[in-house]
Amino acid sequence: MSLPQSHAGDRPSLEVIPGATRKLRPKISHWILFGFAVIVAFFGLIYSRISLDSSAFEIQELEAQIAVQEDLHWQLRYELAQIQDPARLEIEIAQLGLEYPAERIGLSVPVVGIDQLDPDYRWAQLKAILSAQP
């Protein structure tokens, strides 16, 4: 089955209509789009490098602060060891005239129940203590 062909003579001839201008779309070449993508990627890499460098500077500053604090920690530990040295303590105790007691003395305190204490008296004592402090 084939369609019947129309004769070329039956068709009207082409004419140019004045005033009917066709708007041309500017065509963007694929190379221009590729170049733009490359430029955007280049600036993206620069931005990522800058952000990584700023993070590296912050890390470096934090590591320096950690080193200072570790040095201070070990210096304080050394000073504490010097203060707790038994030989040094023995000399200072001798200079103060302190000595061990010859005998032990036992103390006993009677147990006071909660009912035996007057709440008003305890409150007055507490107020006296608190008002005496600046």
MDTraj code that builds the backbone (N, CA, C; nanometers):
import mdtraj as md
import numpy as np

residues = "MET SER LEU PRO GLN SER HIS ALA GLY ASP ARG PRO SER LEU GLU VAL ILE PRO GLY ALA THR ARG LYS LEU ARG PRO LYS ILE SER HIS TRP ILE LEU PHE GLY PHE ALA VAL ILE VAL ALA PHE PHE GLY LEU ILE TYR SER ARG ILE SER LEU ASP SER SER ALA PHE GLU ILE GLN GLU LEU GLU ALA GLN ILE ALA VAL GLN GLU ASP LEU HIS TRP GLN LEU ARG TYR GLU LEU ALA GLN ILE GLN ASP PRO ALA ARG LEU GLU ILE GLU ILE ALA GLN LEU GLY LEU GLU TYR PRO ALA GLU ARG ILE GLY LEU SER VAL PRO VAL VAL GLY ILE ASP GLN LEU ASP PRO ASP TYR ARG TRP ALA GLN LEU LYS ALA ILE LEU SER ALA GLN PRO".split()
xyz = np.array([
    [0.0829, -0.1169, 0.0000],
    [0.0000, 0.0000, 0.0000],
    [0.0875, 0.1233, 0.0000],
    [0.0566, 0.2024, -0.0847],
    [0.1303, 0.3280, -0.0928],
    [0.0313, 0.4414, -0.1065],
    [0.0734, 0.5534, -0.0554],
    [-0.0126, 0.6695, -0.0618],
    [0.0037, 0.7371, -0.1974],
    [-0.1029, 0.7917, -0.2449],
    [-0.0909, 0.8588, -0.3744],
    [-0.0110, 0.9881, -0.3604],
    [0.0761, 1.0150, -0.4506],
    [0.1600, 1.1344, -0.4503],
    [0.0819, 1.2491, -0.5101],
    [0.0909, 1.3634, -0.4440],
    [0.0251, 1.4802, -0.5016],
    [0.1205, 1.5457, -0.5994],
    [0.0679, 1.6111, -0.6894],
    [0.1515, 1.6731, -0.7925],
    [0.2151, 1.7989, -0.7392],
    [0.3361, 1.8234, -0.7824],
    [0.4099, 1.9415, -0.7381],
    [0.3467, 2.0679, -0.7931],
    [0.2762, 2.0581, -0.8986],
    [0.2143, 2.1757, -0.9574],
    [0.0945, 2.2225, -0.8787],
    [0.0379, 2.1370, -0.7957],
    [-0.0788, 2.1758, -0.7196],
    [-0.0428, 2.2619, -0.5984],
    [0.0808, 2.2608, -0.5561],
    [0.1221, 2.3355, -0.4362],
    [0.1444, 2.4817, -0.4686],
    [0.1108, 2.5678, -0.3724],
    [0.1384, 2.7094, -0.3977],
    [0.2879, 2.7368, -0.3806],
    [0.3371, 2.8354, -0.4475],
    [0.4794, 2.8685, -0.4399],
    [0.5070, 2.9416, -0.3085],
    [0.6288, 2.9351, -0.2615],
    [0.6690, 3.0003, -0.1374],
    [0.6835, 3.1493, -0.1588],
    [0.6374, 3.2277, -0.0643],
    [0.6522, 3.3719, -0.0736],
    [0.7111, 3.4258, 0.0561],
    [0.7788, 3.5370, 0.0467],
    [0.8369, 3.6035, 0.1627],
    [0.7390, 3.7093, 0.2057],
    [0.7000, 3.7053, 0.3325],
    [0.6050, 3.8034, 0.3842],
    [0.6860, 3.9120, 0.4544],
    [0.6771, 4.0324, 0.4087],
    [0.7548, 4.1386, 0.4738],
    [0.6988, 4.1701, 0.6122],
    [0.7884, 4.2081, 0.7084],
    [0.7453, 4.2450, 0.8430],
    [0.7383, 4.1280, 0.9389],
    [0.7432, 4.0090, 0.8912],
    [0.7393, 3.8928, 0.9799],
    [0.8821, 3.8460, 1.0033],
    [0.9482, 3.9106, 1.0976],
    [1.0872, 3.8728, 1.1257],
    [1.0900, 3.7641, 1.2313],
    [1.1751, 3.6781, 1.2172],
    [1.1891, 3.5685, 1.3131],
    [1.2937, 3.6078, 1.4169],
    [1.2579, 3.5905, 1.5453],
    [1.3530, 3.6232, 1.6512],
    [1.4541, 3.5097, 1.6617],
    [1.5779, 3.5456, 1.6538],
    [1.6839, 3.4448, 1.6623],
    [1.7253, 3.4266, 1.8087],
    [1.7247, 3.3046, 1.8540],
    [1.7724, 3.2745, 1.9882],
    [1.9236, 3.2689, 1.9842],
    [1.9856, 3.3320, 2.0805],
    [2.1313, 3.3212, 2.0806],
    [2.1706, 3.1778, 2.1161],
    [2.2540, 3.1210, 2.0374],
    [2.2964, 2.9831, 2.0603],
    [2.4247, 2.9840, 2.1438],
    [2.4183, 2.9092, 2.2517],
    [2.5363, 2.8975, 2.3358],
    [2.6063, 2.7687, 2.2967],
    [2.7253, 2.7850, 2.2591],
    [2.8010, 2.6698, 2.2143],
    [2.8301, 2.5775, 2.3330],
    [2.8475, 2.4538, 2.3045],
    [2.8803, 2.3560, 2.4077],
    [3.0170, 2.3860, 2.4688],
    [3.1067, 2.4437, 2.3936],
    [3.2394, 2.4788, 2.4445],
    [3.2311, 2.5925, 2.5467],
    [3.1371, 2.6843, 2.5249],
    [3.1204, 2.7932, 2.6203],
    [3.0635, 2.7385, 2.7511],
    [2.9684, 2.6495, 2.7438],
    [2.9148, 2.5859, 2.8653],
    [3.0230, 2.5064, 2.9380],
    [3.1046, 2.4343, 2.8630],
    [3.2139, 2.3576, 2.9231],
    [3.3148, 2.4512, 2.9904],
    [3.3481, 2.5612, 2.9259],
    [3.4403, 2.6591, 2.9833],
    [3.3844, 2.7189, 3.1110],
    [3.2564, 2.7513, 3.1102],
    [3.1917, 2.8054, 3.2293],
    [3.1954, 2.7034, 3.3432],
    [3.1690, 2.5773, 3.3115],
    [3.1732, 2.4719, 3.4132],
    [3.3144, 2.4570, 3.4698],
    [3.4145, 2.4679, 3.3852],
    [3.5531, 2.4573, 3.4304],
    [3.5876, 2.5742, 3.5235],
    [3.5433, 2.6951, 3.4885],
    [3.5711, 2.8124, 3.5708],
    [3.5019, 2.7987, 3.7070],
    [3.3771, 2.7537, 3.7077],
    [3.3051, 2.7339, 3.8337],
    [3.3756, 2.6274, 3.9181],
    [3.4192, 2.5190, 3.8561],
    [3.4902, 2.4134, 3.9298],
    [3.6223, 2.4667, 3.9853],
    [3.6919, 2.5496, 3.9068],
    [3.8186, 2.6076, 3.9510],
    [3.7982, 2.6944, 4.0753],
    [3.6979, 2.7819, 4.0722],
    [3.6716, 2.8665, 4.1887],
    [3.6199, 2.7843, 4.3071],
    [3.5471, 2.6773, 4.2796],
    [3.5035, 2.5878, 4.3873],
    [3.6226, 2.5216, 4.4559],
    [3.7208, 2.4790, 4.3777],
    [3.8412, 2.4197, 4.4352],
    [3.9189, 2.5223, 4.5171],
    [3.9254, 2.6457, 4.4682],
    [3.9936, 2.7511, 4.5439],
    [3.9232, 2.7742, 4.6776],
    [3.7911, 2.7796, 4.6742],
    [3.7150, 2.8014, 4.7978],
    [3.7359, 2.6861, 4.8956],
    [3.7338, 2.5623, 4.8453],
    [3.7528, 2.4479, 4.9350],
    [3.8937, 2.4490, 4.9928],
    [3.9918, 2.4881, 4.9145],
    [4.1302, 2.4953, 4.9645],
    [4.1427, 2.6016, 5.0737],
    [4.0773, 2.7155, 5.0535],
    [4.0820, 2.8218, 5.1543],
    [4.0158, 2.7754, 5.2838],
    [3.9022, 2.7083, 5.2735],
    [3.8341, 2.6628, 5.3953],
    [3.9171, 2.5557, 5.4665],
    [3.9838, 2.4676, 5.3909],
    [4.0692, 2.3667, 5.4527],
    [4.1902, 2.4315, 5.5195],
    [4.2456, 2.5347, 5.4563],
    [4.3602, 2.6035, 5.5160],
    [4.3217, 2.6746, 5.6445],
    [4.2045, 2.7378, 5.6469],
    [4.1621, 2.8056, 5.7697],
    [4.1389, 2.7035, 5.8806],
    [4.0841, 2.5876, 5.8461],
    [4.0665, 2.4819, 5.9463],
    [4.2027, 2.4329, 5.9957],
    [4.2992, 2.4223, 5.9064],
    [4.4331, 2.3782, 5.9463],
    [4.4973, 2.4800, 6.0411],
    [4.4764, 2.6095, 6.0150],
    [4.5308, 2.7119, 6.1042],
    [4.4666, 2.7027, 6.2424],
    [4.3364, 2.6788, 6.2473],
    [4.2686, 2.6642, 6.3769],
    [4.3217, 2.5421, 6.4517],
    [4.3417, 2.4325, 6.3817],
    [4.3938, 2.3111, 6.4443],
    [4.5347, 2.3354, 6.4965],
    [4.6158, 2.4063, 6.4180],
    [4.7522, 2.4365, 6.4604],
    [4.7521, 2.5235, 6.5865],
    [4.6626, 2.6210, 6.5923],
    [4.6528, 2.7066, 6.7106],
    [4.6076, 2.6256, 6.8323],
    [4.5104, 2.5360, 6.8130],
    [4.4644, 2.4519, 6.9232],
    [4.5748, 2.3579, 6.9729],
    [4.6546, 2.3035, 6.8805],
    [4.7640, 2.2162, 6.9200],
    [4.8681, 2.2933, 7.0001],
    [4.8929, 2.4195, 6.9631],
    [4.9877, 2.5019, 7.0394],
    [4.9336, 2.5272, 7.1801],
    [4.8042, 2.5560, 7.1919],
    [4.7451, 2.5776, 7.3236],
    [4.7485, 2.4500, 7.4074],
    [4.7262, 2.3346, 7.3444],
    [4.7328, 2.2062, 7.4154],
    [4.8739, 2.1828, 7.4667],
    [4.9750, 2.2146, 7.3856],
    [5.1143, 2.1969, 7.4283],
    [5.1459, 2.2855, 7.5479],
    [5.0965, 2.4090, 7.5478],
    [5.1191, 2.4994, 7.6617],
    [5.0522, 2.4439, 7.7870],
    [4.9286, 2.3951, 7.7730],
    [4.8570, 2.3412, 7.8889],
    [4.9230, 2.2135, 7.9410],
    [4.9739, 2.1294, 7.8503],
    [5.0442, 2.0085, 7.8943],
    [5.1707, 2.0449, 7.9699],
    [5.2431, 2.1453, 7.9211],
    [5.3633, 2.1906, 7.9901],
    [5.3288, 2.2418, 8.1300],
    [5.2228, 2.3204, 8.1407],
    [5.1782, 2.3705, 8.2706],
    [5.1376, 2.2552, 8.3624],
    [5.0683, 2.1556, 8.3063],
    [5.0255, 2.0390, 8.3845],
    [5.1460, 1.9671, 8.4446],
    [5.2481, 1.9403, 8.3627],
    [5.3643, 1.8666, 8.4118],
    [5.4466, 1.9513, 8.5084],
    [5.4489, 2.0824, 8.4880],
    [5.5182, 2.1707, 8.5813],
    [5.4489, 2.1683, 8.7186],
    [5.3161, 2.1717, 8.7175],
    [5.2417, 2.1643, 8.8435],
    [5.2589, 2.0287, 8.9118],
    [5.2627, 1.9224, 8.8322],
    [5.2855, 1.7891, 8.8901],
    [5.4226, 1.7816, 8.9568],
    [5.5224, 1.8461, 8.8940],
    [5.6579, 1.8483, 8.9509],
    [5.6592, 1.9268, 9.0823],
    [5.5928, 2.0428, 9.0832],
    [5.5865, 2.1226, 9.2052],
    [5.5132, 2.0469, 9.3166],
    [5.4065, 1.9761, 9.2812],
    [5.3338, 1.8975, 9.3800],
    [5.4219, 1.7868, 9.4372],
    [5.4995, 1.7223, 9.3519],
    [5.5903, 1.6180, 9.3999],
    [5.6953, 1.6769, 9.4934],
    [5.7436, 1.7987, 9.4650],
    [5.8402, 1.8628, 9.5541],
    [5.7764, 1.8961, 9.6889],
    [5.6524, 1.9440, 9.6848],
    [5.5847, 1.9806, 9.8092],
    [5.5576, 1.8569, 9.8943],
    [5.5265, 1.7445, 9.8320],
    [5.4925, 1.6229, 9.9060],
    [5.6145, 1.5367, 9.9389],
    [5.7329, 1.5848, 9.9121],
    [5.8542, 1.5078, 9.9389],
    [5.8676, 1.4826, 10.0892],
    [5.8760, 1.3565, 10.1327],
    [5.8819, 1.3259, 10.2759],
    [6.0040, 1.3878, 10.3456],
    [6.1177, 1.3950, 10.2791],
    [6.2371, 1.4523, 10.3422],
    [6.2152, 1.6016, 10.3695],
    [6.1564, 1.6722, 10.2767],
    [6.1279, 1.8146, 10.2938],
    [6.0245, 1.8350, 10.4043],
    [5.9217, 1.7514, 10.4064],
    [5.8185, 1.7620, 10.5105],
    [5.8769, 1.7361, 10.6487],
    [5.9691, 1.6429, 10.6583],
    [6.0298, 1.6113, 10.7878],
    [6.1063, 1.7322, 10.8415],
    [6.1760, 1.8034, 10.7547],
    [6.2500, 1.9227, 10.7971],
    [6.1533, 2.0312, 10.8441],
    [6.0471, 2.0548, 10.7691],
    [5.9511, 2.1586, 10.8072],
    [5.8767, 2.1219, 10.9364],
    [5.8457, 1.9954, 10.9550],
    [5.7784, 1.9514, 11.0781],
    [5.8701, 1.9733, 11.1978],
    [5.9992, 1.9440, 11.1798],
    [6.0952, 1.9647, 11.2891],
    [6.1082, 2.1134, 11.3220],
    [6.1040, 2.2000, 11.2192],
    [6.1145, 2.3443, 11.2427],
    [5.9919, 2.3967, 11.3197],
    [5.8761, 2.3411, 11.2942],
    [5.7543, 2.3836, 11.3638],
    [5.7470, 2.3272, 11.5052],
    [5.8275, 2.2264, 11.5340],
    [5.8261, 2.1677, 11.6680],
    [5.7136, 2.0679, 11.6869],
    [5.6616, 2.0135, 11.5808],
    [5.5539, 1.9143, 11.5923],
    [5.6147, 1.7769, 11.6202],
    [5.5461, 1.6978, 11.6993],
    [5.5928, 1.5624, 11.7280],
    [5.4715, 1.4726, 11.7475],
    [5.4954, 1.3447, 11.7367],
    [5.3868, 1.2483, 11.7552],
    [5.3513, 1.2403, 11.9035],
    [5.2218, 1.2249, 11.9368],
    [5.1841, 1.2143, 12.0793],
    [5.2340, 1.0825, 12.1385],
    [5.2607, 1.0874, 12.2699],
    [5.3106, 0.9680, 12.3378],
    [5.1992, 0.8653, 12.3570],
    [5.0795, 0.9125, 12.3790],
    [4.9677, 0.8189, 12.3994],
    [4.8427, 0.8717, 12.3302],
    [4.7527, 0.7809, 12.3039],
    [4.6272, 0.8185, 12.2397],
    [4.5224, 0.8476, 12.3456],
    [4.4396, 0.9477, 12.3148],
    [4.3306, 0.9817, 12.4057],
    [4.1995, 0.9564, 12.3306],
    [4.1127, 0.8775, 12.3886],
    [3.9841, 0.8474, 12.3269],
    [3.8796, 0.9509, 12.3647],
    [3.8009, 0.9935, 12.2718],
    [3.6930, 1.0891, 12.2964],
    [3.5598, 1.0193, 12.2735],
    [3.4641, 1.0516, 12.3593],
    [3.3295, 0.9981, 12.3384],
    [3.2312, 1.1134, 12.3484],
    [3.1414, 1.1177, 12.2542],
    [3.0404, 1.2239, 12.2484],
    [2.9050, 1.1572, 12.2612],
    [2.8234, 1.2061, 12.3535],
    [2.6909, 1.1435, 12.3681],
    [2.6030, 1.1733, 12.2454],
    [2.5267, 1.0746, 12.2050],
    [2.4393, 1.0879, 12.0893],
    [2.3152, 1.1658, 12.1306],
    [2.2815, 1.2668, 12.0534],
    [2.1648, 1.3500, 12.0823],
    [2.0597, 1.3180, 11.9768],
    [1.9418, 1.2864, 12.0187],
    [1.8336, 1.2559, 11.9262],
    [1.7750, 1.3824, 11.8661],
    [1.7022, 1.3677, 11.7600],
    [1.6421, 1.4821, 11.6921],
    [1.5365, 1.5471, 11.7811],
    [1.4667, 1.4670, 11.8644],
    [1.3595, 1.5236, 11.9480],
    [1.4159, 1.6113, 12.0601],
    [1.5385, 1.5898, 12.0993],
    [1.5949, 1.6628, 12.2122],
    [1.6398, 1.8039, 12.1747],
    [1.6565, 1.8317, 12.0467],
    [1.7018, 1.9640, 12.0051],
    [1.5823, 2.0548, 11.9795],
    [1.5912, 2.1752, 12.0286],
    [1.4852, 2.2744, 12.0096],
    [1.5061, 2.3398, 11.8722],
    [1.4067, 2.3340, 11.7816],
    [1.4250, 2.3925, 11.6485],
    [1.4478, 2.5434, 11.6531],
    [1.3836, 2.6125, 11.7494],
    [1.4033, 2.7576, 11.7586],
    [1.5458, 2.7910, 11.8002],
    [1.6015, 2.7118, 11.8895],
    [1.7385, 2.7338, 11.9345],
    [1.8359, 2.7095, 11.8185],
    [1.8137, 2.6037, 11.7435],
    [1.9004, 2.5735, 11.6280],
    [1.8905, 2.6832, 11.5232],
    [1.7693, 2.7345, 11.5021],
    [1.7502, 2.8422, 11.4050],
    [1.8233, 2.9685, 11.4509],
    [1.8196, 2.9993, 11.5800],
    [1.8898, 3.1161, 11.6333],
    [2.0406, 3.1004, 11.6171],
    [2.0903, 2.9800, 11.6386],
    [2.2344, 2.9557, 11.6192],
    [2.2728, 2.9756, 11.4722],
    [2.1910, 2.9235, 11.3811],
    [2.2195, 2.9366, 11.2394],
    [2.2184, 3.0834, 11.1969],
    [2.1220, 3.1606, 11.2460],
    [2.1152, 3.3024, 11.2126],
    [2.2363, 3.3762, 11.2674],
    [2.2822, 3.3398, 11.3852],
    [2.3999, 3.4037, 11.4440],
    [2.5238, 3.3752, 11.3604],
    [2.5370, 3.2526, 11.3146],
    [2.6530, 3.2156, 11.2326],
    [2.6504, 3.2874, 11.0990],
    [2.5333, 3.2908, 11.0360],
    [2.5225, 3.3536, 10.9038],
    [2.5367, 3.5047, 10.9101],
    [2.4897, 3.5675, 11.0173],
    [2.4997, 3.7130, 11.0259],
    [2.6399, 3.7567, 11.0660],
    [2.7199, 3.6675, 11.1252],
    [2.8564, 3.7019, 11.1657],
    [2.9506, 3.7087, 11.0457],
    [2.9180, 3.6398, 10.9407],
    [3.0071, 3.6388, 10.8238],
    [2.9790, 3.7605, 10.7371],
    [3.0819, 3.8179, 10.6766],
    [3.0626, 3.9386, 10.5933],
    [2.9876, 3.9104, 10.4660],
])
top = md.Topology()
chain = top.add_chain()
for i, resn in enumerate(residues, 1):
    res = top.add_residue(resn, chain, resSeq=i)
    for name in ("N", "CA", "C"):
        top.add_atom(name, md.element.get_by_symbol(name[0]), res)
traj = md.Trajectory(xyz[None], top)
